[in-house]
């Protein structure tokens, strides 16, 4: 697949390298694309602007600070029929009012807000609740050793594609349900940043639900 990475830091950079290693075409972007050349060359990936990356990818990973999402949405457009993986979290101390408003609004989840900015994309929440060092060091495991990556989305086919992308790099997708249920792995929630093996994560989920 063609995968565009918007925000190529700890999470985006690590995932992009993993996906390139298993044979996907990857394009990295960030506010400073010139700083991404070495990382891209390491795995034969491309580098582009946010707009070029959004146009390139069938799947777009959004791994930028939450407060920047509205600006990026204006910049790259509605991502018609593309799969958008939202890997972000709202942190008021970093992201300001926009994050606080979303946290205080019980009628929507953090990713529900992101999905509303890309109404024509198929939004899936994933990779927001895993520590980047775990993503880096515990990839390419098998069986019960795989670390769980929580996933939620409203489009079954999009979720299936993201599940495959999770499992190809040696993690285990833990399907939480629709986007409306995704708050269970947002900051301060029971499944956030637990970095558990899949069996332990499923046990915890069954205790919570």
Secondary structure, DSSP 8 states (H G I E B T S, - for coil): -EEEEES-SHHHHHHHHHHHHTT-EEEEE-TTGGGGHHHHHHTT-EE--HHHHHHH-SEEEE-S-GGGHHHHHHHH---TT-EEEE-----HHHHTHHHHHHHH-TTS-HHHHHHHHSTTSEEEEESSSS-HHHHHHS-S--GGGSBEEEEEES-HHHHHHHHHHHHHTT-EEEEEESGGGGGGGSTTSTTTT---BHHHHHHHHHHH-
